[in-house]
Amino acid sequence: MASLFKRPGSKKWVAAFTDENRKRWQRSTKMTDKKLAQKQADEWESEARNQRTILQIRRVSSEIRKEITGKALEQETIRAVKDRWINLKKAETRAATADFYDGALTRFLDHLGSRADRDLQEITRADAEAFRDALLKRELAAKTINHSLKVLKMFFRFARQEELIADDPTEFVKGVRADAEAKKRRPFSIPEIKAVLSVAGEEWQSLIKFGLFTGQRLADLASLTWRNLDLVAMEMRLVQRKTKKRIIIPLAGPLSEHVLALNAPDDPEMPVHPLAFGTLMRQGKVGGLSNQFASILSEAGLRESIPHRKTHGRGRGAGSSVEPLSFHSLRHSSVSFLKEAGVPAAVVMQLVGHESEVMSQHYTTVGAEALTAAVEKFPSLKIKA
């Protein structure tokens, strides 16, 4: 006979029952009435021992709920509920955020295949874990996998709030660790940077030099206008898109020479890198530019060629495996070169605009002279644009 128990601090009964393989199951009845909870527990055990499907068990749950409240659980397909939730999110969030949600759930529906058009109540914890593991096998970045899992959890919380499911199948599904990913990423060596510059076009050569000598992210460099550059003080001033941190960076000698060689327009609002700026403004995210840089790395022999695939609606990084080298590696290179030259860690972090709260406690002691001295420690690439 099925048994009942309560978890600490909860007033609701949890059913414990055994299936035909003598496997023990536990499931919350969502009820405080012991008699009704026992009835549901017995029904669950009966169905489990008779090799009934999960859907049949949940239909029993719906029938008992109807007996108690007069209202059964509604039945909707996974795809229909997904479309409804995405439409709500389009009204509540930015378009790019809604697109990311849509992309994550579309990947889940693709993983389910034909089951995506069946009842939402059929989805189990095993389905969510299998989806997570499938993404892991594709060697996606841990951050990408965990973001997709987070969206899935948001979706099923919504379904539960709408009383479309009795239990959230993602509630106890854990994300993946990022340890392995962190070990794979590395900075560029000087010969590798020269190799990339040798095959890059003129604008990408400029972006690479800005990335190396300032340590800034691709989105920030693509957003640069000439107003961000003080050609008298030879400084770059900007507010980082990710951290909202306002930073001032002295231009290293090689970067100063490069900037002075560019044709500065009369209008300070004009972008420093027009093509990259246009791509970023059109897409609203940096994914397209990252793919362009990946192609440059491939041409330089530093990365395998990436087949052209449709990625619409899949979100930033949706199809990207964890690669040792990317544009962000230039940021790692900046830090590595400066530390190897003996520049204090606090000065290095101030230069790249690191968001660490611990390091920020040291920033007030870093003066302009220290920053200027630090940038002169960068190696000279000695390669013409």
Protein Blocks (a to p, Z undefined) as FASTA:
>chain_A
ZZddddehiabdcdddddfkopacdddehiablklmmmmmmmmmmmmmnopafklmmmmm
mmmmmmmnopacddddfklmmmmmmmmmmmmmcfklmmmmmmmmmmmmmmnmmmlmmcfk
lpcfklmmmmmmmmmmnopafklmmmmmmmmmmmmmmmmmnopafbdfklmpccddfklm
mmmpccddfklmmmmmmmpcfklmmmmmmmmmnopafklmmmpcfklpcfklopaddddf
klopacdddddfklmmmmmmpccdfblkbcfblmlmmmmmmnopaklmmmmmmmmmmmno
paccdddddfehnaghklpccdfbdfklmmmmmmmmmmmnopafklmmmmnopabfklmm
mmmmpcfklmmmmmmmpccfkiaZZ
